Structure formats: C-alpha cells, structure tokens
C-alpha cells in the first residue's frame, strides 16, 4: 500500500469529497456544491491517497498565524484502519503554515481518541466560548 498526503488543492478529487460530505457526513449533510467549492478555495486542505486513489480529506480554516479550525475530516469506509487519518493529522501538525498557533479547535462526535493523540483536549474554559449554530442551513 502506497499512502500519500497532499496539501495541493489541485490534487483534490472534488466529486468524491463533495459526494461524501453531501451524502454521508453527519456534520454537513446536504452541503451544496458551490458552498464546498468556496470553502475549499479559502482553506488549507489535505487529501489522503492510497495508490493514487483519494481515500480521505481534511480541511483547516486558519489565519495561519494565531488560529485554526480543523473540519470536514473523513476517510472512506473501505480505507479506514489503514493509517490515512493519522497520516493526514501528522501532515497538518507539521505543515509550516500551521506552526506557532495560539489556538487550534475542532468539533467531533466520535473521534475524541484519535484527536487526543495529537494534543487536542476538551475546551479548557468552555464558558468563554459561544456559537451561532444553524444545523439546518443546507436544508
């Protein structure tokens, strides 16, 4: 198995990424194509490939100086358990534009154990955080 991670947006197989996020991702089901195109254009993206077939994706929203938010992370079901998610997180951790950040956030319903391996912990002071959440924005 040849596992490769790319942060070149030209390598993204957009149809695959859109299909997964639009149809299967609990966090953004129904995301319109145009919204995802704009999101990708304004983010630092990481794609996982096994033998030149894209099997995973992650997106980082960041000012590349003080703050980042990790989102849209997935590995296709048939490729899970082969190291793609860890390889993407290692690439994110070592990317030159994501060094020295004061805060790096993410939200997850079920992958706390994975992210804990990369230093993510529950919010230290959740009382300081607020949100505007519109879960049905794509409906």
C-alpha positions as CSV (number, residue, x, y, z in Angstrom):
1,X,0.0,0.0,0.0
2,X,1.4,3.4,-1.0
3,X,-0.1,6.1,1.3
4,X,0.5,9.7,0.3
5,X,-0.8,13.0,1.7
6,X,-1.1,16.1,-0.4
7,X,-1.9,19.7,0.6
8,X,-2.1,20.8,-3.1
9,X,-5.7,21.8,-3.8
10,X,-5.2,20.7,-7.4
11,X,-5.0,17.1,-6.2
12,X,-8.4,17.1,-4.6
13,X,-10.9,14.8,-6.3
14,X,-13.7,17.3,-5.7
15,X,-16.6,15.0,-6.8
16,X,-15.5,12.3,-4.3
17,X,-15.2,14.9,-1.5
18,X,-18.5,16.6,-2.3
19,X,-20.3,13.3,-2.5
20,X,-19.1,12.1,0.9
21,X,-19.7,15.4,2.7
22,X,-23.1,16.0,0.9
23,X,-24.4,12.4,1.5
24,X,-22.6,10.8,4.4
25,X,-21.1,13.4,6.8
26,X,-23.3,14.0,9.8
27,X,-21.9,17.5,10.3
28,X,-22.7,19.0,6.9
29,X,-25.1,16.6,5.1
30,X,-26.6,18.4,2.1
31,X,-23.8,20.9,1.7
32,X,-24.3,22.5,-1.7
33,X,-21.5,22.2,-4.3
34,X,-21.0,25.9,-4.6
35,X,-20.6,26.2,-0.8
36,X,-18.0,23.5,-0.7
37,X,-16.1,24.9,-3.6
38,X,-15.9,28.3,-1.8
39,X,-14.9,26.6,1.5
40,X,-12.1,24.7,-0.2
41,X,-10.8,27.7,-2.0
42,X,-10.4,29.6,1.3
43,X,-8.9,26.7,3.3
44,X,-5.8,24.7,3.6
45,X,-6.8,21.2,2.5
46,X,-5.2,17.8,3.0
47,X,-6.0,14.8,0.9
48,X,-5.0,11.2,1.6
49,X,-4.3,8.9,-1.3
50,X,-3.7,5.1,-1.4
51,X,-2.1,4.0,-4.6
52,X,-3.2,7.3,-6.3
53,X,-6.8,6.9,-5.3
54,X,-8.2,9.6,-2.9
55,X,-9.5,8.0,0.3
56,X,-9.5,10.8,2.8
57,X,-9.8,14.6,3.2
58,X,-9.4,17.2,5.9
59,X,-9.8,21.0,5.8
60,X,-8.2,23.6,8.0
61,X,-9.6,27.1,8.3
62,X,-6.9,29.4,9.5
63,X,-5.3,32.9,9.5
64,X,-2.0,30.9,9.5
65,X,-0.7,33.0,12.4
66,X,-2.8,32.6,15.6
67,X,-5.8,30.4,15.0
68,X,-7.0,27.3,13.1
69,X,-10.1,25.2,13.0
70,X,-9.9,21.6,11.7
71,X,-13.1,20.3,9.9
72,X,-14.5,18.1,7.3
73,X,-12.2,15.2,8.2
74,X,-13.1,11.9,6.7
75,X,-11.7,8.6,5.5
76,X,-13.8,6.5,3.2
77,X,-15.2,3.4,5.0
78,X,-13.2,0.9,2.9
79,X,-9.9,2.7,3.7
80,X,-10.4,3.1,7.4
81,X,-7.9,1.4,9.8
82,X,-5.0,1.8,7.3
83,X,-3.4,4.9,8.8
84,X,-4.9,7.6,6.5
85,X,-6.4,9.7,9.3
86,X,-3.2,9.7,11.3
87,X,-1.1,10.5,8.2
88,X,-3.4,13.5,7.5
89,X,-3.1,14.7,11.1
90,X,0.7,14.3,11.0
91,X,0.8,16.4,7.8
92,X,-1.4,19.0,9.4
93,X,0.7,19.0,12.6
94,X,3.9,19.6,10.6
95,X,2.6,22.0,7.9
96,X,4.7,25.1,8.0
97,X,1.7,27.5,7.9
98,X,0.2,25.9,11.0
99,X,3.1,26.3,13.4
100,X,3.0,28.5,16.5
101,X,-0.8,28.9,16.5
102,X,-2.2,30.0,19.8
103,X,-5.5,28.1,19.4
104,X,-6.4,25.1,17.2
105,X,-10.0,23.9,17.5
106,X,-12.2,21.1,16.2
107,X,-15.5,19.5,16.8
108,X,-16.2,15.8,16.8
109,X,-19.0,13.5,17.8
110,X,-17.0,10.2,17.8
111,X,-13.2,10.6,17.2
112,X,-12.0,12.0,20.5
113,X,-9.5,9.3,21.0
114,X,-7.9,9.9,17.6
115,X,-7.6,13.7,18.2
116,X,-6.3,13.3,21.8
117,X,-3.2,11.6,20.3
118,X,-2.5,14.9,18.6
119,X,-2.8,17.1,21.7
120,X,-6.5,18.0,21.4
121,X,-8.3,18.2,24.7
122,X,-11.8,19.4,25.8
123,X,-12.1,23.1,26.0
124,X,-10.2,24.5,28.9
125,X,-12.7,27.3,29.5
126,X,-15.9,26.4,27.7
127,X,-17.7,29.2,29.4
128,X,-15.7,31.7,27.3
129,X,-16.9,30.2,24.0
130,X,-20.1,31.0,22.3
131,X,-21.5,29.9,18.9
132,X,-24.1,30.7,16.4
133,X,-25.2,27.3,15.1
134,X,-27.6,26.7,12.2
135,X,-27.8,22.9,11.8
136,X,-30.4,23.1,9.0
137,X,-28.7,25.8,6.9
138,X,-28.4,23.4,3.9
139,X,-31.9,22.0,4.1
